[in-house]
Amino acid sequence: MTNPVVHAIVLIAAIVVPGGLLLYFAWRAARKSISFKGKPNHMAQKEGSGNIPIQESTPQEARSAFEAMFPKDSLRGQSRRKQLDRVKAFRHRNSKK
């Protein structure tokens, strides 16, 4: 729904006009099914594009790449560790045995 005001006006008119409610639902269904492009090209093959070769990496390479992107001593990592520690301490403090 791009413009809810238009839909509200059309719905009110459809309720007032006999048989208009059927036309309203048909209009809504048609709007959803109609594409504005005659032939969508987002899946079309472009020149020079082909299959991308799969590069499998070892778990060690993946871990080192992850650690390079998110170092343990980063501010984000420190903040996350503090948050987890607070939650853990709160749960232990309020546990009823």
The 8 nearest C-alpha neighbors of each residue, nearest first, counted from 0:
[[1, 2, 3, 6, 5, 27, 31, 4],
 [0, 2, 3, 5, 6, 4, 30, 31],
 [1, 3, 4, 5, 0, 6, 7, 8],
 [2, 4, 6, 5, 7, 0, 1, 8],
 [5, 3, 7, 6, 2, 8, 9, 1],
 [6, 4, 8, 7, 3, 2, 9, 10],
 [5, 7, 3, 9, 4, 8, 10, 2],
 [6, 8, 4, 10, 5, 9, 3, 11],
 [9, 7, 5, 11, 10, 6, 12, 4],
 [8, 10, 12, 6, 11, 7, 13, 5],
 [11, 9, 13, 7, 12, 8, 6, 14],
 [12, 10, 14, 8, 13, 9, 7, 15],
 [11, 13, 9, 15, 10, 14, 16, 8],
 [14, 12, 19, 20, 10, 16, 11, 15],
 [13, 15, 11, 12, 16, 20, 19, 10],
 [16, 14, 12, 13, 11, 17, 19, 20],
 [15, 17, 19, 13, 14, 12, 18, 20],
 [18, 16, 19, 15, 14, 13, 20, 21],
 [19, 17, 20, 21, 16, 22, 13, 14],
 [18, 20, 13, 22, 16, 17, 21, 23],
 [19, 21, 13, 23, 22, 18, 14, 24],
 [22, 20, 24, 19, 23, 18, 25, 13],
 [21, 23, 25, 19, 20, 24, 26, 18],
 [24, 22, 20, 26, 21, 25, 19, 13],
 [23, 25, 27, 21, 26, 22, 28, 20],
 [26, 24, 22, 28, 23, 27, 29, 21],
 [25, 27, 23, 29, 24, 28, 22, 30],
 [28, 26, 24, 30, 29, 25, 23, 31],
 [29, 27, 25, 31, 30, 26, 24, 32],
 [28, 30, 26, 32, 31, 27, 33, 25],
 [31, 29, 27, 33, 28, 32, 26, 34],
 [32, 30, 28, 29, 33, 27, 34, 26],
 [31, 33, 29, 30, 28, 34, 27, 35],
 [34, 32, 30, 31, 29, 35, 36, 28],
 [33, 35, 36, 32, 37, 31, 39, 30],
 [34, 36, 33, 37, 39, 38, 30, 32],
 [37, 35, 34, 38, 39, 40, 33, 41],
 [36, 38, 39, 35, 34, 33, 40, 41],
 [37, 39, 36, 40, 34, 35, 41, 43],
 [40, 38, 36, 41, 37, 42, 34, 43],
 [41, 39, 43, 42, 38, 44, 36, 37],
 [40, 42, 43, 39, 44, 38, 45, 36],
 [43, 41, 40, 44, 39, 45, 38, 48],
 [44, 42, 40, 41, 45, 39, 46, 38],
 [43, 45, 42, 46, 48, 49, 40, 41],
 [46, 44, 48, 47, 43, 49, 42, 40],
 [47, 45, 48, 44, 49, 43, 50, 42],
 [46, 48, 45, 49, 44, 50, 51, 43],
 [49, 47, 46, 45, 44, 50, 51, 43],
 [50, 48, 51, 47, 44, 46, 45, 52],
 [49, 51, 52, 48, 53, 47, 44, 45],
 [50, 52, 49, 53, 48, 54, 47, 55],
 [53, 51, 50, 54, 49, 55, 48, 56],
 [54, 52, 55, 51, 50, 56, 49, 57],
 [55, 53, 52, 56, 51, 57, 61, 60],
 [56, 54, 53, 57, 52, 58, 61, 60],
 [57, 55, 60, 54, 61, 58, 59, 53],
 [56, 58, 60, 59, 61, 55, 62, 54],
 [59, 57, 61, 60, 62, 56, 63, 55],
 [58, 60, 62, 57, 61, 63, 56, 64],
 [59, 61, 63, 57, 58, 62, 64, 56],
 [60, 62, 58, 64, 59, 63, 65, 57],
 [63, 61, 65, 59, 64, 60, 58, 66],
 [62, 64, 66, 60, 65, 61, 67, 59],
 [65, 63, 67, 61, 62, 66, 60, 68],
 [66, 64, 62, 68, 67, 63, 69, 61],
 [65, 67, 69, 63, 70, 68, 64, 62],
 [66, 68, 64, 65, 69, 70, 63, 62],
 [67, 69, 65, 66, 70, 64, 63, 71],
 [68, 70, 66, 67, 65, 71, 73, 76],
 [71, 69, 66, 73, 72, 67, 68, 76],
 [72, 70, 73, 76, 69, 66, 77, 74],
 [71, 73, 70, 76, 77, 74, 75, 69],
 [74, 72, 76, 75, 70, 71, 77, 69],
 [75, 73, 77, 76, 78, 72, 79, 71],
 [74, 76, 78, 73, 77, 79, 72, 69],
 [77, 75, 79, 73, 74, 78, 71, 80],
 [76, 78, 74, 80, 79, 75, 73, 81],
 [79, 77, 75, 81, 76, 80, 74, 82],
 [78, 80, 82, 76, 77, 81, 75, 83],
 [79, 81, 77, 83, 82, 78, 84, 76],
 [82, 80, 84, 78, 79, 83, 85, 77],
 [81, 83, 79, 85, 84, 80, 78, 86],
 [84, 82, 80, 86, 85, 81, 87, 79],
 [83, 85, 87, 81, 82, 86, 88, 80],
 [86, 84, 82, 88, 83, 87, 89, 81],
 [87, 85, 89, 83, 84, 88, 90, 82],
 [86, 88, 84, 90, 85, 89, 83, 91],
 [89, 87, 85, 91, 86, 90, 84, 92],
 [90, 88, 86, 92, 87, 91, 85, 93],
 [89, 91, 87, 93, 92, 88, 94, 86],
 [92, 90, 88, 94, 89, 93, 87, 86],
 [91, 93, 89, 90, 94, 88, 87, 95],
 [94, 92, 90, 91, 89, 95, 88, 96],
 [93, 95, 91, 92, 90, 96, 89, 88],
 [96, 94, 93, 92, 91, 90, 89, 88],
 [95, 94, 93, 91, 92, 90, 89, 88]]
